[in-house]
């Protein structure tokens, strides 16, 4: 298999995850898994050398931990739960493809791919609202929650273009997160709205800490962002479903201590049931097939028929116990460990900022909805891991080879 074929596999995987999945998730998921499968057949014994990299061994150990817990809890039938993490098995073959292709100068191209995905999601959300008057756009594409999650992650990947480009044209890549935010607000997804704030603050603080922006530019940027938010509220952004639902939750919290809507009540029962299910089987959990029923039976207000507990920590703890929580930690830390191990110290800071921001957003969104185990957003996380592997290993243009 020639180097150009390895590069084609890599870019097909990124296009599937960051450009296609935000607007056509089923097609993006299928393409990503197919590309990963083809990449797996192209692996040779020399790919073993990559195992020492955090982005390879940490997800594999996480899958092994979850698989062990599921087997111990439910026998061989529990191993079907590993299929929920199938996209993560594409990380090694596609990082290997990047290694074989020895691609340089790839960051700008990836930023364009993500910009296309975020812009497509934003435009489809706007069209959905105009055509149907819905308050939860994205329902025709996917679950509005997952639609918002995927759009937001793709949108912040596009910020790489700001760091990689030169001149004023690089500011065009700020359109990527802005279009993603439009999709989030029109979807009415509260968790993604909160994640937007967390990701924005994380990126600003991390960029300042890494000295990627001057103090003057930081203050100016915060001022402009605040003015844009005020202008958006004056123009009617406060009437968007995403903003209204978050403001209503804040008001409920100030008055009652917690939001009192039916959706929040059910989720709180899920979290309580998940905690009690974990405490009843703390080491291996209840397996991937019965953990929700176990949690439902232990809640103060019993529930049934839910596919997950709307929280990654609750899902992993109830289904796989301590082994699952260890796996969750391994997965979240893997991309960050990878970029901090980058050999190119001169470009490590800016790439670390983007990866840290993406991981922070993924974690926050996972506090109010399942992320790992949902095919589309698990695919996005696998793509973020591959992105971290590429960023950590890519040579800046014009740099000499070892």
N, C-alpha and C positions, 0 to 999 in steps of 0.2 A: 504494500500500500504506500503510495507516494506521499511526500510531505504535503502536497496540495490537497490530497484527500483527507489527511488528518486535520488540516485547517478548515476544510469544508465541514467536517463533522463537528468541530468545535463551534463554528459560527452558526450552523444549523441548530445546534442545541441552544445557543443564546437567543437566536431569533424565535425559536419555539417558546422559550420561557418569557422573554422580555418584550417581544413584539406581538406574538400571536396570542399567547395565553390571556393578556388583558382584554382582548376583544372576542376571542374564540377559544375558550379554555379547553374544550374537548380536543380540538385539533392540535393545540399547542402541547397538551399532555401526551397525546399519542406520538407526535413527532419527536418530542424529547425522549420518550422511552425507547422509541425505535432507534434514534441516533445513539443513545447510550448502549443499546444492545449491539449495534454494529460496531461501536467502539470497543465493546468487550471482546468481540471476536478478533479484533485487530491487535489485542494486547499480546505481548510476548514476554519471555522470562525477564527481559531487562526492565519491565515495568515494576518489578519487585523493589527496585531501588527507590521508587517513589513512596514506598510504604512508610519511610521514616518521616515524611512530611505530615504535620498535624492535620491537614485537610483530608488526608487519606486514612490514617489510622484511627483518628478520633471518631468519625462517623461509623466506621466498621466496628469498633469496640462498642459503640452505642447500640448498634443493631444486634450485636452478640449478647449484650446485657438484656435487652428487651426480649430477644428470642429465648434466652435462658429462663427468664421470669415467666414468659407465656407457657413454655413447655412444662415447667415445674408446677404451674397453677392449673393448667388445663390439658396436659398431655400433648400428644402429637397434634390434636385438633387445634390447640392454641397457636401452633406455628403459622397458621393462616394469617395471624396478626402481623407477621413480618411484611406481608404484601402492602400494608398501609405505608410502609417506609420504602417501597420499591424505588422511587425516584432517587433516593440517596445512594443506591447501588450504581448509579450512572456517574457519580463523582470521579471515581478512580479512572475509568476508561476515558473520560473527557479531559481530565487533567493530564493523563498520559498523551492524549492527542495533542494538547497544547505543547507539551514537552517535546514531542516528536517534531512538530511543525516549526518549533523555534520562532514563534511569531513575535515581532516587535512592532511598536506603534499601533497596538490594537485598541487602546483605550478610547480614542475618538470614535472609532467605528462602533464599539459597544455602546457608547453614549448615544450615538445616532439611532441605534436599534431600540434602546430604551425610550428615547424621546418619541419614536414612532408609536410604541406601545402605549405610553402614557397619553399622548395626544389623541390616539384612537379611542382610548377609554373615556377621556374627557368629552370628546365630540359625541360619542355614542350616548353618554349620560345626558348631555344637553339635548340631543335629538329626542331621547326617550321622554324627557320632561315636556318638551314642546309638543310632541305628537300625542302623548297620552295624558299629560297632566299629573302623572304619578308623583308621589312624594318619596318613593323608594326606587330610584332609577337603577338599572343594572339587572333587574329581575328577568329580563328576556335573554340575558347573556349567561348569567349564573345566579346563585344566591347573592342578593345585594351586598351581604357582608363580605363574602369572598371576592366579589367583583371589586369592592373598595380596597380590600387588603392587597390584592394583586396589583391594582393600578398604583397604589401608593408606593409599594416596593419598587416597581419598575420606574416610577417617576423619580425617585431619589437615586437610582442607578444612573439616570441621565445626568446628574450633577457632575459625574466624572468628566464630562465634556468641558465644564468650567475650568477644572484644574488642568486638563490636558491641552486645551486650546491656547491660542495666543491672540492678542488684539481684542477689539470690542466684539467681534463675532462670537467669541466664546460665551458671552452673556446670553446668547440665544438659548443656551441649554438650561437656563433658569425656567424656560417655558415648560420643561419636562415636569418638575415638581408642581408647578402652578396648575397644569392640566390635570395632574393626578389629584390635587386637592379639590379641584372642581368636581371630579368624579366622586370623591369621598363625600363631599358636602351634599351632592344631589342624591347620593345613595341612602342618606339618612343613617349611616352606620356610626354609632357613638364611639365604639372602640377605635375605629380608624381615625375619627376626629381627634380623640385624645392622643393617638399615636402620631398624628401629624404634628401636634404641638411638641411632643416629646422628641421626635426626630429632628424638628427644626432647632430646638434648643440644644440638643446633643451635637448637631453639626456645627452650630455657632460656637459653642463652648470648646468642642474638640479642635476646631480650626484655630481658635484663639490660643488654646494651650499649645498647639503644634507650631504656632507662629506663622501660620499660612496667611494670616491677614494682620495688618497693623492695627494698633489700638484705635487710631483715627478711623480707619475703614470699618472696624467693628462697631464703633459708636454710630457712625453714619448709617451702616447697614441696619442696625437695630431701629434707628429712628425712621428710616424709610419703611421698614417692615411694619412698624407700629402705625405709620400714616396710611399705609396700604390697607391694613386691617380696619382702621377707622373709616376710611373711604368706602370699603366694601360694605361695612355695616350701614353707612348712610345710603348706599345705593340699593339696599334691600337684602344683603346677605343674611341678616338676622332672621329672615323669613324662611330660609332654606331648612329643610327637615333635619339635616345633620346638626346644624347650629341650634335649632329649637329644642331638639331632644337632649342635647348636652346641657343647655341652659336650664331646661326643666329638671334635669337630674341634679344640677347644682342647687337649684331652689329647693327641691325636695330634701336634699341632704342638709341644707342649712336649717330647715324647719323641723324635719322628722328624724334626722340622723342618717337615714338611707333613703334612696328613691323608693317610691311606693307603687310603681306601675307593675302590672302583671308579669311582664317579661323579666323585670329585675327580681321580683319575688321568686319566680321559678328558678332563676339562675342562682340565687342565694341558697335555695334548697339543694340545688345540684352541688354547690361547693361544700355545703355542710355534709351532705350524703357522701360526697367523694372523700372528705376528711375522715369520716367515720368508717368508710369502707377501707381506707388505707390503714387506719388504726387496728382494724379487725384482722388484717393480713399484711403487716408492715413490710415484710421482706420481699415477697413475690407477687403481691396483689391478687386479683381475682381473675386474671386472664383477659384477653381481648373480646371475648364473647359474652361475658356475664357481668362485667364490672359496673355497667350502668344500672342493671337491675339490682345489684347489690347496693349501690349507692341510693337508688330510689327507695329501697325497702328500709334503709337506715335514716332517711331524712325525717324531719319533724312532720312535714307534709309529704307523704309518699307520692312518687311520680313513676311513670313507666313509659316505655316506647320511645325513649330518646336515644339517638345514635351516639352521643357523646355528652360530656358534662360542661361544655362551653368554657373550658379552661384547660390549657395544656398541662399545668401542674396537677390539677385534679385528675385529669385523664391518665397521666403517666403514673401518678401515685396509686390510684385505685386499681389500675389494670396491671401494673408491674411493680408496685411497691418501691422500696429503696433502690432496687436495681433500675427501675424506670426513671426515678429522679436523677440517679447518676448518669443515665443515658441522656436525659434531657440537658443536663449541664454540659456533658461532652459535646453534644450537637451545637449548642449555642456558642460555646467558647471556641470551637474549631476554626471558624473563619477569622476570628480575631487573632488567635495564636498563629495562624498561617501568615497573615500580613505582618505581624510583628517579628516573624522569623525571616522576612524578606532580605535577600542579600544586598539589594540596592538601597543603601541607607538614604541616598539623596532624594529618592522619590517615595520613601516608605510613609512619611507623615501624611501626605494628602490622600493616599490610598487607604491608610488606616482610618482616617476620618470617615470616609464613605462606608467602609465595612462596619465600623462601630455603629454608625447611624442606622444602617440596615438591620443589624442584629438587635439594637435597642427597639426599633419599631416592631420587629417580629415578636420580640418578647412581650411588649406592651399589648399588641393585638391578641396574643395568646392568653392574656389574662381575662378576656371577656368572650373569647370564642376559641374553638379548636383550630389549631394551625397544623401541627404535625398529625398526620393521619388523614387529612383532607388532601386529595390528590393534587389539586391545582396549587395550593399554597405550599405543599411539601415539595412539589416540583420547583417552585420559585426559590425555596430555601436551598435545594440542591444546586440550582443555577448560581445562587449567591456564593455557595461554597466553591464552585468551579471558578467563578469570577475572582474570589480571593486567591485561589491557586494560580490563576493567570497573572493577577496583579503582583503577587509576591515573586513570581519567577520571570516576568517579562523584562527584557532589556530595553532601556531607553534608546530611542533612535540615535544611531551614531556611536553607541558604546561598543568597546571592543569585546570580543568573545573571550571566555576564559582559555 
